[in-house]
Amino acid sequence: MKQVLYLFFLTFVTIVNSQNNNPFIPKEGKLVADFVPNKWKVIAKSEGDLNKDKINDVAFVIENTATENIVLNGGFGKDTLNLNPRFLLVLFKTDSKYVLKSINKKFIPSQDNSVSPCLDDPFMENGGIEIKNGVLNIDFHYWLSCGSWFVTDRNYKFRFQGESFVLIGYDSSSFHRSTGEGNSLIINFLSKKKELITGTNEFKETNPKTTWKNIKIEKLIKLEDLTTDSEIDY
């Protein structure tokens, strides 16, 4: 009997945890708060017109606050790791309500990473979200206190077209903290060109080399298809 009760409790806890990590998000609401589930919080937000109707829309990131997603770390880095999931939501504003236009549950990394426990929060530490000139910008900053000397910044630019948010630009730059040597990559998915800059140095003047190349693109990448493991390489 005790074993049956234990199995029932374990199943119940698993279901509850699953629901907490993947809660119901409404399709529309009167307030931004209507899209924030119980025990979740808004950690970043930006407003601006994304669909050219002269009304400010909203893009924001919410994070679960469940204590069961904060785990002990037995290796290098912090004593505990906050692995709570984060969702990116984009709302279109009308005269009377907000409408959920896009949601991505796998693109914004959690505060900590069990595989790389020395990694600082890529999104909240010098990263973030911004709507500027009708374009949604998402920035990540990768810095590790152990395991790597490299610092990397990534910027994703999304524009609403054809009823979806598509990736129109991608910038990536990286340098070595010891030598200062680095490089950067800029991709324009609309012009179908990429720019690779090599030979830069954070600590001294150099003569970087810039190489332009055409790229082949069959279709633009949609925001909802990106994950934390997505690689942008053309």
URQUIFEN-V91671 format. One record per residue. RES is the residue in one letter. SS is DSSP state (a for helix, b for strand, c for the rest). BURIAL is b if it has 9 or more other C-alpha atoms within 8 Angstrom, else e. Layout:
RES&SS&BURIAL  RES&SS&BURIAL
This chain:
M&c&e  K&a&e  Q&a&e  V&a&e  L&a&e  Y&a&e  L&a&e  F&a&e  F&a&e  L&a&e  T&a&e  F&a&e  V&a&e  T&a&e  I&a&e  V&a&e  N&a&e  S&a&e  Q&a&e  N&a&b  N&a&b  N&c&e  P&c&e  F&c&e  I&c&e  P&c&e  K&c&e  E&b&b  G&b&b  K&c&e  L&c&e  V&a&e  A&a&e  D&a&b  F&a&b  V&c&b  P&c&b  N&c&e  K&c&e  W&b&b  K&b&b  V&b&b  I&b&e  A&b&b  K&b&b  S&b&b  E&b&b  G&b&b  D&c&b  L&c&b  N&c&e  K&c&e  D&c&e  K&c&e  I&c&b  N&c&b  D&b&b  V&b&b  A&b&b  F&b&b  V&b&b  I&b&b  E&b&b  N&b&b  T&c&b  A&c&b  T&a&e  E&a&e  N&a&b  I&b&b  V&b&b  L&b&e  N&c&b  G&c&e  G&c&e  F&c&e  G&c&b  K&c&e  D&c&e  T&b&e  L&b&b  N&b&b  L&c&b  N&c&b  P&c&b  R&b&b  F&b&b  L&b&b  L&b&b  V&b&b  L&b&b  F&b&b  K&b&b  T&c&e  D&c&e  S&c&e  K&c&b  Y&b&b  V&b&b  L&b&b  K&b&e  S&b&b  I&b&b  N&b&b  K&c&b  K&c&b  F&c&b  I&c&b  P&c&b  S&c&b  Q&c&b  D&c&b  N&c&b  S&c&e  V&c&e  S&c&e  P&c&b  C&c&b  L&b&b  D&c&b  D&c&b  P&c&b  F&c&b  M&c&e  E&c&b  N&c&b  G&c&b  G&b&b  I&b&b  E&b&b  I&b&b  K&b&e  N&c&e  G&c&b  V&b&b  L&b&b  N&b&b  I&b&b  D&b&b  F&b&b  H&b&b  Y&b&b  W&c&b  L&b&b  S&c&b  C&c&b  G&c&e  S&c&e  W&c&b  F&b&b  V&b&b  T&b&b  D&b&b  R&b&b  N&b&b  Y&b&b  K&b&b  F&b&b  R&b&b  F&b&b  Q&b&e  G&c&e  E&c&e  S&b&b  F&b&b  V&b&b  L&b&b  I&b&b  G&b&b  Y&b&b  D&b&b  S&b&b  S&b&b  S&b&b  F&b&b  H&b&b  R&c&e  S&c&e  T&c&e  G&c&b  E&b&b  G&b&b  N&b&b  S&b&b  L&b&b  I&b&b  I&b&b  N&b&b  F&c&b  L&c&e  S&c&e  K&c&b  K&b&b  K&b&b  E&b&b  L&b&b  I&b&b  T&b&b  G&b&b  T&b&b  N&b&b  E&c&e  F&c&e  K&c&e  E&c&e  T&c&e  N&c&e  P&c&e  K&b&e  T&b&e  T&b&e  W&b&e  K&b&e  N&b&e  I&c&e  K&c&e  I&c&e  E&c&e  K&c&e  L&c&b  I&c&e  K&b&b  L&a&b  E&a&e  D&a&e  L&c&b  T&c&e  T&c&e  D&c&e  S&c&e  E&c&e  I&c&e  D&c&e  Y&c&e
